[in-house]
Amino acid sequence: MLAEEQAALRRVATLVASDRSPAEVFAAVSEEAGKLFCLDSAHLLVYDRDETATVVGSWGLLSPVTPVGTQVPLHGDNVLSRVFHTQRPARIDHYADAGGVVADYARAMGVRAAAGAPILVARRIWGAMIIASSGPEPLPAGTELRIAAFTELVAMAIANAEARSELEHVAAEQAALGRVATLVAEAVPPDEIFAAVAAEAAGLFHVSLVRLYRYQAAGVASLVASGGELARDPHLELRFPADDPSLVASVQRTGRACRVDDFSRIDSVGSHLSRDLGITMGAGVPVIVSGSVWGALILAAGRDRPPLPADALDRLGKFTELVGTAIANSAARTEIERLAQAQAALRRVATLVAQGGETDEVFAAVAHEVAEVMHLPIAAVLRYDEAETMTVIAARSDGPHPFEPGTRLPFPRTGVAARVRQTGRPARSHGYVNRRDAFGAKAREVGLDSLVAAPIIVNGAVWGLVVVGSTAGPVPDDAEDHLVEFTELVGAAVANTQSRAELYASRARVVAAADETRRRLERDLHDGIQQRLVTLALKARTIETMVPRPANEIQSELSLLADGLGTSLDEVREISRGIHPAVLSEAGLGPALKALARRSAVPVELELDLSRKLAEHLEVAAYYIASEALTNAAKHARASVVKLRVECADGALSLSIRDDGIGGAEPSHGSGMIGLKDRVDSLGGMIWVTSPPGRGTTLDVRLPAS
């Protein structure tokens, strides 16, 4: 008998060592044990989680056996339940006294006595080996202990199979994690990573459904990805009360992983959905991003799937760590891109300010750049007026803007505009349902939800404000900081414009005073010394005619006196004309330029296109520019001809003076050119000098006609 037992054990051991499938080992062990002990039947069972046992191997000599796959409860007093509760070998020699469904089933099969031994795998009870007899005689002594020798081999086969399975599972898990990690490292869009995580988890854990949720608010979760054979369209929003026992609600409430092995025992918001999909068990793990619960990864399976592994939560957590990393990386990349866009926008506005761009152009650029950088649909720049009103000076919107440029608005003392003006600091507001003023009505019309405003400070005072608005919830928390960066540039632009305006006004006053002084000198010369010289010359001529003919010497002296007075008069007239030509005041720019061309030492080809009377300061400026250019051509250019063209068109007075001289003129040298530049600048005009050596000199001037 001992030799037969050793032979049977060797056969089973050989089977175990050959890495046969567990089902083959279970069938062989059952048969060898039944034949060795010369009993009627042998069964190998595995204990389940719900206090049941499932037949995984069976053998019978003559009597019927329980088919593989049969599930039986562990209630009552029988060998199967004794082994389970004591985790030791057990025997019952008189099954008439046994109890429970298993005992009833055994008696129906004719069992009179039975013995069994536990199968321990990794120090935990995995199942039991049960042999039974239908004969009246009791089982041989020590039968249950001899069965234990077989169960050790079964445990070894199970351990080997589990080790291989675990090794394969670890390899599969590492491969799946590696694939997801590669996607994270390659910075693919988060949606692709979410879908990959759901698909990999469904395949790895052999479950029918995996869902990745993102928490939008307390009690609100949106489905962002799903995997498995039961996966549906991810566009789903789940709402649940704070105390809901569902996995999604529990993970948000506790911030910890959890599992439910029997969904039928809980009544949650998603219970009906679980029943419809045949879901009976599940597990959920939080997705942590920057220390906060961002969402949850949920596994769900039905009864047709094996129970979730005991370490499912830990292993699932490895996937959520990658999800969290992907989200954090994506958020970091988004922030870096946003900062780069903001810096580029600030540089564009700063360049515009540094180049002395018109304030209207700067305001429009700020409204556009702020809206683009902050991804908000509405932006505006407003200026405070003297009263409690403000004027829109630039606006930008994806659709109809609440207030177009030029709109003048009153603002309530408790509103955002008033707070900004009073404190000189940013402010925000939201909700316009109950606002009864013009702004509230317009806000509701365009769907405005919230806005943020920051002050424009000019020379230490609040000059205006920049506003951004959202039609889809609150404006981002960091909006104030970004706005301030732009309002500082707007303040600089306004201050620069004011400084330029003051400089232009100062220059204009200086030039106007000089022109007025010239006019006064011209009048004084004309009305004073010039008139007296004319009178004296006439008197000299009169005396000359009155002197008797023989008085030759007196007559000659008087003639010389008259000539000298005439020459002095001509010189005074020349000086008077240089100070301020009378023809300019009397006849206008065109005749004055014609007179200037006639007196020029260099021939002048004159082309005039002056269709309307110009302001006096423009005519004076144009005359002296032409006069200085002709003087320079005569003195320095060695020119044979000068072409002078003057026209008034497109809101500007343009002069072009071109000679065919030697060129090479230096605009920065000579007080004459510097004086011309100052005069042009004082009128807000532009002046260009082109003088290549040997190719003549061209002077172009453009003066605003307004």
C-alpha positions in Angstrom: 0.0 0.0 0.0 2.9 2.4 0.8 4.5 1.6 -2.5 1.3 2.3 -4.3 0.8 5.5 -2.4 4.4 6.7 -3.3 3.8 5.7 -6.9 0.6 7.7 -7.0 2.3 10.7 -5.4 5.2 10.5 -7.9 2.7 10.5 -10.8 1.0 13.6 -9.5 4.3 15.3 -8.7 5.5 14.6 -12.2 2.3 16.1 -13.5 2.9 19.2 -11.4 6.5 19.5 -12.4 5.6 19.4 -16.1 3.7 22.7 -15.8 0.4 21.1 -16.9 -2.8 23.2 -16.6 -4.4 23.3 -13.1 -7.5 21.6 -14.5 -5.4 18.6 -15.6 -3.7 18.4 -12.2 -7.0 18.7 -10.3 -8.5 15.8 -12.4 -5.4 13.6 -11.9 -5.2 14.2 -8.2 -8.9 13.3 -7.7 -8.5 10.1 -9.7 -5.3 9.0 -8.0 -6.7 9.7 -4.5 -9.9 7.8 -5.2 -8.2 4.8 -6.7 -5.4 4.7 -4.0 -7.9 4.6 -1.1 -10.3 2.2 -2.9 -13.2 4.5 -2.2 -16.2 5.5 -4.3 -15.6 9.1 -5.1 -13.1 11.9 -4.8 -13.7 15.7 -5.2 -11.4 18.7 -5.3 -13.1 22.0 -4.4 -12.0 25.6 -4.1 -13.4 28.0 -1.5 -15.1 31.1 -2.8 -15.4 34.6 -1.2 -19.1 34.3 -0.5 -18.8 31.2 1.8 -19.4 28.8 -1.1 -17.2 26.2 -2.7 -16.8 25.2 -6.3 -15.9 21.7 -7.6 -12.8 21.9 -9.8 -11.9 18.2 -9.9 -14.0 15.0 -9.5 -13.7 11.2 -9.8 -16.1 8.3 -9.1 -15.7 4.5 -9.2 -19.3 3.5 -9.6 -21.4 6.1 -7.9 -22.2 9.4 -9.6 -19.9 12.4 -8.9 -20.6 16.1 -8.7 -19.7 17.8 -12.0 -16.8 20.2 -12.2 -18.1 23.8 -11.8 -20.9 22.9 -9.3 -21.1 25.5 -6.6 -22.3 24.5 -3.1 -22.8 26.4 0.1 -20.7 25.8 3.2 -23.5 25.9 5.8 -24.1 23.0 8.2 -21.8 20.4 9.7 -20.0 18.3 7.0 -16.5 17.5 6.1 -16.3 20.5 3.6 -17.3 23.1 6.2 -15.2 21.5 9.0 -12.1 21.7 6.8 -12.9 25.3 5.9 -13.5 26.5 9.5 -10.6 24.6 11.2 -8.2 24.6 8.2 -7.3 21.0 9.4 -8.0 17.5 8.1 -11.5 16.2 9.1 -13.6 13.0 8.9 -17.2 11.9 9.4 -17.8 8.2 9.7 -21.6 8.4 9.9 -22.9 10.9 7.4 -26.4 10.3 8.7 -25.6 12.8 11.4 -24.1 15.4 9.0 -26.0 18.6 8.2 -26.3 21.2 5.5 -27.0 21.2 1.8 -23.7 19.5 1.2 -24.6 16.6 3.5 -28.1 16.3 2.0 -26.5 16.1 -1.5 -23.9 13.6 -0.3 -26.5 11.3 1.3 -28.6 11.5 -1.9 -25.5 10.2 -3.7 -25.2 7.3 -1.2 -22.3 8.6 0.8 -22.0 6.9 4.3 -18.6 8.3 5.3 -16.1 11.0 4.1 -12.8 12.5 5.0 -11.0 15.6 3.7 -7.8 17.7 4.1 -7.3 21.5 3.4 -5.3 22.8 0.5 -3.1 25.7 1.9 -1.5 28.1 -0.6 0.7 30.8 0.8 -0.6 30.0 4.3 -4.2 30.7 3.4 -6.8 28.1 2.7 -7.5 27.7 -0.9 -9.7 24.6 -1.0 -10.2 21.0 0.1 -9.7 17.4 -1.1 -12.7 15.2 -0.1 -13.0 11.5 -0.5 -16.2 9.5 0.3 -17.3 5.9 0.7 -20.7 4.3 0.3 -19.9 1.2 2.2 -21.0 0.5 5.8 -17.5 0.0 7.2 -15.7 3.1 8.6 -12.8 4.7 6.7 -9.3 3.4 7.5 -7.5 5.1 10.4 -5.4 8.1 9.3 -7.2 8.4 5.9 -7.5 12.2 6.3 -3.8 12.5 7.1 -2.8 10.5 4.1 -5.0 12.7 1.9 -3.0 15.7 3.1 0.0 14.4 1.2 -1.9 14.8 -2.0 -3.2 18.2 -1.0 0.4 19.4 -0.6 1.1 18.5 -4.2 -2.1 20.3 -5.2 -1.0 23.3 -3.3 2.4 23.2 -5.0 0.7 23.0 -8.4 -1.6 25.9 -7.5 1.3 28.0 -6.2 3.3 27.3 -9.4 0.3 28.2 -11.5 -0.3 31.3 -9.5 3.4 32.3 -9.6 3.4 31.9 -13.4 0.1 33.8 -13.7 1.4 36.5 -11.4 4.7 36.7 -13.4 2.7 37.0 -16.6 0.4 39.5 -15.0 3.3 41.6 -13.7 4.9 41.5 -17.1 1.6 42.5 -18.7 1.1 45.3 -16.1 4.6 46.6 -16.7 4.1 46.6 -20.4 0.7 48.4 -20.1 2.2 51.0 -17.7 5.2 51.4 -20.0 2.9 52.1 -23.0 1.0 54.7 -21.0 4.2 56.2 -19.6 5.5 56.5 -23.1 2.5 58.5 -24.1 2.9 60.7 -21.0 6.6 61.3 -21.9 5.8 62.1 -25.5 3.4 64.8 -24.2 0.4 63.6 -26.3 -2.9 65.3 -25.6 -4.5 64.3 -22.3 -7.6 62.8 -24.0 -5.4 60.3 -25.8 -3.8 59.3 -22.5 -7.1 59.0 -20.7 -8.4 56.7 -23.5 -5.2 54.6 -23.3 -5.4 54.2 -19.5 -9.1 53.0 -19.7 -8.3 50.5 -22.5 -5.1 49.2 -20.8 -6.8 48.8 -17.4 -9.8 46.9 -18.9 -7.5 44.4 -20.6 -5.2 44.0 -17.7 -7.9 43.4 -15.0 -10.2 41.4 -17.4 -13.1 43.6 -16.5 -16.0 44.6 -18.8 -16.0 48.3 -18.0 -13.4 51.0 -17.0 -14.4 54.6 -16.6 -12.3 57.7 -15.9 -14.2 60.5 -14.3 -13.2 64.2 -13.7 -14.8 66.0 -10.7 -16.3 69.3 -11.9 -17.6 70.3 -8.4 -18.9 68.7 -5.3 -21.4 66.0 -6.3 -20.6 66.4 -10.0 -18.4 64.2 -12.2 -17.9 64.1 -16.0 -16.9 61.0 -17.8 -13.7 61.7 -19.8 -12.8 58.2 -21.0 -14.0 54.6 -20.9 -12.8 51.2 -21.9 -13.9 47.6 -22.0 -16.6 45.8 -23.9 -19.3 47.8 -22.1 -17.7 51.2 -22.9 -20.1 53.8 -24.1 -19.9 57.4 -25.4 -17.8 59.3 -22.8 -20.1 62.4 -22.9 -21.8 61.7 -19.6 -22.3 63.8 -16.5 -23.0 62.1 -13.2 -24.6 64.0 -10.3 -24.8 62.5 -6.8 -25.6 63.5 -3.2 -22.7 63.9 -0.7 -23.6 60.7 1.1 -24.1 58.5 -2.0 -22.4 55.1 -1.5 -21.3 54.7 -5.1 -17.6 54.4 -6.0 -17.4 57.8 -7.7 -19.0 59.5 -4.7 -17.0 57.7 -2.1 -13.7 58.5 -3.8 -14.5 62.2 -4.0 -15.8 62.2 -0.4 -12.9 60.4 1.2 -10.0 60.9 -1.3 -9.2 57.2 -0.9 -9.5 54.1 -2.9 -12.4 51.8 -2.3 -14.1 48.6 -3.6 -17.6 47.1 -3.7 -17.8 43.3 -4.2 -21.5 43.2 -4.4 -23.4 46.1 -5.9 -26.7 44.5 -5.1 -26.1 45.5 -1.4 -25.9 49.2 -2.1 -28.5 51.7 -3.4 -26.7 54.5 -5.2 -27.4 57.0 -8.0 -25.8 54.6 -10.5 -27.4 51.4 -9.3 -29.9 51.2 -12.1 -27.1 51.7 -14.6 -25.0 49.0 -13.0 -28.0 46.6 -13.1 -28.7 47.4 -16.7 -25.1 46.6 -17.6 -24.9 43.5 -15.5 -22.3 45.0 -13.1 -22.0 43.3 -9.8 -18.6 44.5 -8.4 -16.1 47.3 -8.8 -13.2 49.3 -7.5 -12.3 53.0 -7.6 -9.0 54.9 -7.1 -8.6 58.7 -6.9 -6.5 60.6 -9.5 -4.4 63.1 -7.6 -3.1 66.2 -9.3 -1.1 68.8 -7.3 -2.3 67.3 -4.0 -6.0 67.5 -4.8 -8.5 64.9 -6.0 -8.9 65.6 -9.7 -11.0 62.5 -10.6 -11.4 58.8 -10.2 -10.6 55.6 -12.2 -13.4 53.0 -11.8 -13.3 49.3 -12.6 -16.5 47.4 -12.9 -17.3 43.7 -13.8 -20.2 41.2 -13.8 -20.6 37.8 -12.4 -19.2 36.2 -15.5 -15.8 37.6 -14.6 -13.5 36.4 -11.8 -13.4 38.4 -8.6 -11.2 41.4 -8.5 -7.7 40.6 -7.1 -7.1 41.6 -3.5 -4.4 44.0 -4.6 -6.5 45.5 -7.4 -6.6 49.0 -5.7 -2.8 49.2 -5.3 -2.2 48.1 -8.9 -4.9 50.4 -10.2 -3.2 53.2 -8.3 -0.2 52.9 -10.6 -2.3 53.9 -13.5 -3.8 56.9 -11.8 -0.3 58.1 -10.9 0.5 58.2 -14.6 -2.8 60.0 -15.2 -2.0 62.5 -12.6 1.5 63.0 -14.1 0.0 63.5 -17.5 -2.5 66.1 -16.3 0.2 67.9 -14.3 2.5 67.9 -17.3 -0.2 69.1 -19.5 -1.1 71.8 -17.1 2.5 72.8 -16.8 2.9 72.9 -20.6 -0.3 74.9 -20.9 1.0 77.4 -18.3 4.3 77.7 -20.1 2.6 78.3 -23.4 0.2 80.8 -21.8 3.2 82.7 -20.2 5.0 82.7 -23.6 1.9 84.0 -25.3 1.4 86.6 -22.6 5.1 87.7 -22.8 4.8 87.9 -26.6 1.7 90.0 -26.3 3.3 92.3 -23.8 6.3 92.7 -26.1 4.1 93.6 -29.0 2.3 96.3 -26.9 5.5 97.5 -25.4 7.1 97.9 -28.8 4.1 99.8 -30.0 4.4 102.1 -27.0 8.1 102.5 -27.4 7.7 103.4 -31.1 5.4 106.2 -30.1 2.3 104.6 -31.6 -1.0 106.5 -31.5 -2.9 105.9 -28.2 -5.9 104.7 -30.1 -3.7 102.1 -31.8 -2.3 101.1 -28.4 -5.7 100.8 -26.8 -7.0 98.6 -29.6 -3.9 96.4 -29.4 -4.4 96.0 -25.6 -8.0 95.0 -25.9 -7.1 92.5 -28.6 -4.1 91.0 -26.9 -5.7 90.8 -23.5 -8.7 88.9 -24.9 -6.4 86.5 -26.9 -4.0 85.8 -24.0 -6.7 85.2 -21.4 -9.0 83.3 -23.8 -11.9 85.5 -22.9 -14.6 86.7 -25.3 -14.9 90.3 -24.2 -12.3 93.0 -23.5 -12.4 96.8 -23.4 -10.4 99.9 -22.5 -12.3 102.8 -20.9 -11.4 106.3 -19.8 -12.9 108.1 -16.8 -14.6 111.4 -17.6 -14.9 114.4 -15.4 -18.3 113.4 -14.1 -19.2 109.9 -12.8 -19.1 108.5 -16.3 -16.6 106.6 -18.4 -16.1 106.4 -22.2 -15.2 103.2 -24.1 -12.1 104.0 -26.2 -11.3 100.4 -27.4 -13.3 97.2 -27.5 -12.9 93.6 -28.6 -15.4 90.8 -28.6 -16.1 87.4 -30.3 -19.6 88.6 -31.0 -21.6 91.8 -30.5 -19.7 93.9 -27.9 -21.8 95.3 -25.0 -20.5 98.8 -25.7 -18.8 100.0 -28.8 -15.9 102.6 -28.8 -17.3 106.1 -28.1 -20.1 104.9 -25.9 -20.4 107.0 -22.7 -21.6 105.2 -19.6 -22.5 106.2 -16.1 -21.3 103.9 -13.4 -22.9 103.3 -10.0 -20.9 104.1 -6.9 -20.9 100.5 -5.8 -19.9 99.0 -9.1 -16.5 97.7 -10.3 -15.6 100.9 -12.1 -16.3 103.0 -9.0 -14.2 100.6 -6.8 -11.3 100.7 -9.3 -11.4 104.5 -9.4 -11.6 104.9 -5.6 -9.0 102.3 -4.6 -6.6 102.2 -7.7 -6.7 98.4 -7.5 -8.2 95.6 -9.6 -11.8 94.5 -8.8 -14.2 91.9 -10.1 -17.9 91.2 -10.2 -20.4 88.5 -11.4 -24.1 88.0 -11.8 -26.1 90.6 -13.7 -29.6 89.1 -13.3 -30.8 91.8 -10.9 -28.9 94.7 -12.3 -31.4 97.3 -13.6 -29.0 99.9 -15.1 -27.9 100.1 -18.8 -24.8 98.0 -18.1 -26.8 95.2 -16.5 -29.2 95.1 -19.4 -26.4 94.9 -22.0 -24.6 92.3 -19.9 -27.7 90.1 -19.9 -28.1 90.7 -23.6 -24.7 89.3 -24.5 -24.7 86.6 -21.8 -22.0 88.2 -19.6 -21.4 86.1 -16.5 -18.5 87.9 -14.8 -15.8 90.5 -15.4 -12.5 91.8 -13.9 -11.1 95.3 -14.2 -7.7 96.8 -13.5 -6.8 100.5 -13.3 -4.8 102.5 -15.8 -2.5 104.8 -13.7 -1.1 107.9 -15.4 1.2 110.3 -13.4 0.0 108.8 -10.1 -3.8 109.2 -10.9 -6.4 106.7 -12.0 -6.9 107.6 -15.7 -9.1 104.7 -16.8 -9.4 100.9 -16.7 -9.1 97.7 -18.7 -11.9 95.2 -18.5 -12.2 91.5 -19.5 -15.4 89.5 -19.3 -16.5 85.9 -19.5 -19.7 84.4 -20.8 -18.9 80.9 -19.5 -18.5 81.1 -15.7 -16.1 83.1 -13.6 -13.1 84.9 -15.0 -9.9 82.9 -14.0 -8.4 83.7 -10.6 -5.2 85.1 -11.9 -6.8 87.6 -14.3 -6.0 90.6 -12.1 -2.3 89.9 -12.3 -2.3 89.6 -16.0 -4.4 92.7 -16.5 -2.1 94.8 -14.4 0.9 94.0 -16.7 -1.1 95.4 -19.6 -2.5 98.5 -17.8 1.0 99.5 -16.9 1.9 99.7 -20.6 -1.3 101.5 -21.3 -0.5 104.1 -18.6 3.0 104.5 -20.1 1.4 105.0 -23.6 -1.0 107.7 -22.3 1.8 109.4 -20.4 4.0 109.4 -23.5 1.2 110.7 -25.6 0.5 113.5 -23.1 4.3 114.3 -23.0 4.4 114.4 -26.8 1.3 116.5 -27.0 2.8 119.0 -24.4 6.1 119.0 -26.4 4.3 119.6 -29.7 2.2 122.3 -28.1 5.3 123.9 -26.6 7.1 123.8 -30.0 4.1 125.2 -31.7 3.8 128.1 -29.2 7.5 128.8 -29.8 7.2 128.8 -33.6 3.9 130.7 -33.4 5.6 133.3 -31.2 8.6 133.6 -33.6 6.2 134.0 -36.6 4.2 136.6 -34.7 7.4 138.4 -33.9 8.4 138.4 -37.6 5.0 139.7 -38.6 5.3 142.5 -36.0 8.8 143.4 -37.2 7.6 143.4 -40.8 4.7 145.7 -39.8 7.0 147.9 -37.7 9.5 148.2 -40.6 6.8 148.8 -43.1 4.8 151.3 -41.0 7.9 153.0 -39.4 11.3 153.3 -40.9 10.3 152.1 -44.3 7.6 154.9 -44.5 10.0 157.5 -43.2 12.7 156.5 -45.7 10.2 156.8 -48.5 9.2 160.2 -47.2 12.8 161.4 -47.0 13.6 160.1 -50.4 10.6 161.9 -51.9 11.6 165.1 -50.1 15.2 164.8 -51.4 13.9 164.5 -54.9 11.6 167.5 -54.4 14.5 169.6 -53.0 16.6 168.5 -55.9 14.1 169.9 -58.4 13.7 173.1 -56.4 17.4 174.0 -56.3 18.4 176.6 -59.0 20.3 175.1 -61.9 23.6 176.8 -61.3 23.8 175.1 -57.8 25.4 172.0 -59.3 27.1 170.9 -56.2 24.0 171.0 -54.0 22.0 169.3 -56.7 24.5 166.5 -57.0 24.6 166.0 -53.2 20.8 165.8 -53.1 20.8 163.3 -55.9 23.3 161.1 -54.0 21.1 161.5 -50.9 18.0 160.4 -52.8 19.9 157.4 -54.3 21.2 156.4 -50.8 17.7 156.6 -49.3 16.4 154.5 -52.2 19.0 151.9 -51.7 18.3 151.9 -47.9 14.6 151.5 -48.7 15.3 148.5 -50.9 17.4 146.9 -48.2 14.7 147.5 -45.6 12.2 145.9 -48.0 14.4 142.9 -48.5 14.9 142.5 -44.8 11.1 142.9 -44.3 10.4 140.3 -46.9 12.8 137.8 -45.3 11.2 138.3 -41.9 7.7 137.8 -43.2 6.8 138.4 -46.8 3.8 140.6 -47.1 2.6 138.7 -50.2 2.1 135.6 -48.0 -0.3 137.4 -45.7 -2.0 139.3 -48.5 -2.3 136.7 -51.3 -1.5 133.3 -49.7 1.0 130.5 -50.2 0.8 130.1 -54.0 1.7 133.7 -54.9 4.3 133.8 -52.2 6.1 130.7 -53.5 5.9 132.1 -57.1 7.6 135.4 -55.9 10.1 133.3 -54.0 10.9 131.3 -57.2 11.3 134.5 -59.2 13.9 135.9 -56.8 15.8 132.6 -56.5 19.5 132.6 -57.7 18.9 129.1 -59.1 16.2 128.6 -61.8 13.1 127.0 -60.2 10.5 124.7 -61.8 7.4 125.3 -59.7 4.4 122.9 -59.6 1.6 123.8 -57.3 -1.6 121.9 -56.4 -3.3 124.0 -53.8 -7.0 123.6 -54.2 -8.1 125.3 -50.9 -7.0 127.9 -48.4 -4.7 126.5 -45.7 -4.3 127.5 -42.1 -1.8 130.4 -41.7 0.7 128.4 -39.6 0.9 125.8 -42.4 1.4 128.4 -45.1 4.1 130.1 -43.0 5.9 126.8 -42.4 5.7 125.7 -46.1 7.1 129.1 -47.2 10.1 129.1 -44.9 10.8 125.4 -45.7 10.9 126.3 -49.4 12.9 129.5 -48.8 15.6 127.6 -46.7 15.8 124.8 -49.3 16.3 127.3 -52.2 18.9 129.2 -50.1 20.8 126.0 -49.4 20.7 125.0 -53.1 22.1 128.4 -54.1 24.8 128.3 -51.5 26.0 124.7 -51.5 24.5 122.5 -54.1 26.0 124.0 -57.3 22.7 123.1 -58.9 21.5 124.2 -62.3 17.8 123.8 -61.6 15.5 123.1 -58.6 12.1 121.4 -58.9 9.6 122.6 -56.2 6.3 120.7 -55.9 3.7 121.6 -53.3 0.3 119.8 -53.0 -2.5 119.5 -50.5 -4.2 116.1 -50.5 -5.3 113.3 -48.2 -5.4 115.6 -45.2 -1.8 116.7 -45.5 0.4 119.4 -47.1 3.3 117.9 -48.9 6.4 119.6 -50.2 9.2 118.1 -52.4 12.3 120.2 -53.3 14.8 118.4 -55.5 18.0 119.8 -57.1 20.5 118.4 -59.5 23.5 119.5 -57.6 26.5 117.6 -56.1 24.5 116.0 -53.2 26.3 114.7 -50.1 24.4 117.0 -47.8 24.5 116.2 -44.0 21.0 116.9 -42.5 22.5 117.0 -39.0 24.9 119.8 -39.9 23.8 123.4 -40.2 21.4 125.4 -38.1 19.1 125.9 -41.1 18.1 122.2 -41.4 17.8 121.8 -37.6 15.5 124.7 -37.5 13.4 123.2 -40.3 13.2 119.9 -38.4 12.1 121.7 -35.3 9.4 123.6 -37.2 8.1 120.4 -38.9 8.1 118.4 -35.6 6.2 121.2 -33.8 3.4 120.7 -36.3 3.4 116.9 -36.0 4.9 116.5 -39.5 7.6 114.4 -41.0 10.8 115.4 -42.9 13.1 113.3 -45.0 16.4 114.4 -46.6 18.0 112.2 -49.4 21.4 113.4 -50.7 23.6 110.7 -52.3 26.9 112.1 -53.5 26.8 113.3 -57.1 23.1 112.8 -57.4 21.6 115.9 -56.0 19.5 116.5 -52.9 15.8 115.9 -52.2 13.9 117.3 -49.3 10.4 115.8 -48.7 8.1 117.2 -46.0 4.6 116.1 -45.0 2.6 118.3 -42.6 -0.9 117.3 -41.3 -3.4 119.7 -42.7 -5.6 119.6 -39.5 
